[in-house]
Amino acid sequence: MSDWNHSIIEEFRANNGVVGGPFAGATLLLLHTTGAQTGRERISPLMYQQLDDGYAVFASKAGASSNPDWYHNILANPQVSIEIGDRSLACQASVASPEERAPIWERQKAAHGGFAEYEARTEREIPVILLRPRE
């Protein structure tokens, strides 16, 4: 894990999900995935959008030409867990269909202009991942 992610994760946990710096005021969760190649737990701090039946996260990788590693992890192992505030939830991850993706992605770009910038930097369509709590 990068030192930067490690410091965000520590701050998140110390402050019940509230962090400063570039994520100040943002809705942030910690996504726990299983490495597609290693089988080891990976933790990624991500901005999210609350949905009626769960959450959405965005495989933007700041507009890079490739998807982030965590995206490949959820394709291989869609049973994930998340931390939001001081809660942990087991979730099932899935890639949003085009019909599901469109309104979620537009809301995210409108609420957080950085996502529109990420979209402009890349040729790929940025995946929207749905995280639905498992019973």
C-alpha positions in Angstrom: 0.0 0.0 0.0 1.3 3.4 -0.8 2.3 5.7 2.0 -0.3 8.2 0.8 -3.1 5.6 0.9 -1.8 4.4 4.3 -2.0 7.9 5.8 -5.5 8.5 4.4 -6.7 5.1 5.9 -5.2 5.9 9.3 -6.8 9.4 9.3 -10.2 7.9 8.1 -10.1 5.4 11.0 -9.0 7.8 13.6 -11.8 10.3 12.7 -14.8 8.0 11.9 -14.5 8.5 8.2 -13.6 12.2 8.1 -10.3 13.2 6.4 -8.7 16.5 5.4 -6.5 17.4 2.6 -7.7 16.7 -1.0 -10.6 14.6 0.5 -11.9 17.3 3.0 -15.7 17.3 2.9 -15.9 14.4 0.4 -17.9 11.2 1.0 -15.1 8.7 1.5 -15.2 4.9 2.1 -12.5 2.2 2.4 -13.0 -0.6 -0.1 -11.6 -3.9 0.9 -10.9 -6.2 -2.0 -9.0 -9.5 -2.5 -6.1 -9.2 -4.9 -6.9 -10.9 -8.2 -3.3 -12.3 -8.5 -2.1 -12.3 -4.9 -5.2 -13.3 -3.0 -4.2 -10.8 -0.3 -6.5 -8.1 1.2 -6.2 -4.7 -0.4 -7.7 -1.5 0.9 -8.5 1.5 -1.3 -9.8 4.9 -0.1 -12.5 6.0 -2.6 -15.1 8.7 -3.0 -18.6 7.3 -3.2 -22.1 8.2 -4.0 -25.0 6.9 -1.8 -27.7 5.1 -3.8 -31.1 3.9 -2.7 -29.8 0.3 -2.5 -26.1 0.7 -1.7 -23.2 2.8 -2.9 -21.4 3.6 -6.1 -17.6 4.1 -6.6 -15.7 5.1 -9.6 -12.7 3.5 -11.3 -11.3 6.8 -12.4 -7.6 6.4 -11.5 -7.5 10.2 -12.0 -8.1 9.8 -15.7 -5.3 7.4 -16.4 -5.5 5.2 -19.5 -6.0 2.0 -17.5 -8.3 1.0 -14.7 -7.1 0.9 -11.1 -5.9 -2.4 -9.6 -8.9 -2.5 -7.3 -11.2 -2.7 -10.3 -9.5 -5.9 -11.5 -9.7 -7.3 -8.0 -13.5 -6.8 -7.9 -13.9 -8.4 -11.3 -12.1 -11.5 -10.0 -13.6 -11.4 -6.5 -16.8 -9.4 -6.3 -17.4 -10.1 -2.6 -16.0 -7.1 -0.9 -16.4 -5.1 2.3 -16.5 -1.4 2.9 -15.9 0.9 5.8 -18.1 4.0 6.0 -17.6 6.2 9.0 -17.3 3.7 11.9 -19.4 0.9 10.2 -18.2 -2.1 8.2 -20.5 -3.7 5.6 -20.1 -6.8 3.5 -21.1 -6.0 -0.1 -21.5 -7.5 -3.5 -19.7 -5.5 -6.2 -20.8 -5.3 -9.8 -20.1 -3.1 -12.8 -23.0 -0.8 -13.5 -24.9 -1.4 -16.8 -24.9 1.5 -19.3 -28.4 2.4 -18.1 -27.5 2.3 -14.4 -24.2 4.1 -15.1 -25.4 7.2 -16.9 -27.4 9.0 -14.2 -24.9 8.0 -11.4 -21.9 9.2 -13.4 -23.6 12.5 -14.4 -24.5 13.2 -10.7 -20.9 12.5 -9.7 -19.5 14.8 -12.3 -21.9 17.6 -11.3 -21.2 17.2 -7.6 -17.4 16.8 -7.9 -15.9 18.5 -11.0 -12.7 16.5 -10.7 -14.5 13.5 -12.2 -15.3 15.5 -15.3 -11.6 16.3 -15.6 -10.7 12.6 -15.2 -13.2 11.8 -18.0 -11.6 14.4 -20.3 -8.1 13.0 -19.7 -8.8 9.5 -20.9 -10.2 7.6 -23.9 -11.7 4.9 -21.8 -15.2 4.9 -20.2 -14.7 5.2 -16.5 -16.5 2.3 -14.9 -19.0 2.8 -12.2 -19.1 0.1 -9.6 -22.2 -0.7 -7.6 -21.7 -1.9 -4.0 -24.8 -3.5 -2.6 -24.9 -4.8 1.0 -25.1 -8.5 1.4 -27.4 -10.0 4.0 
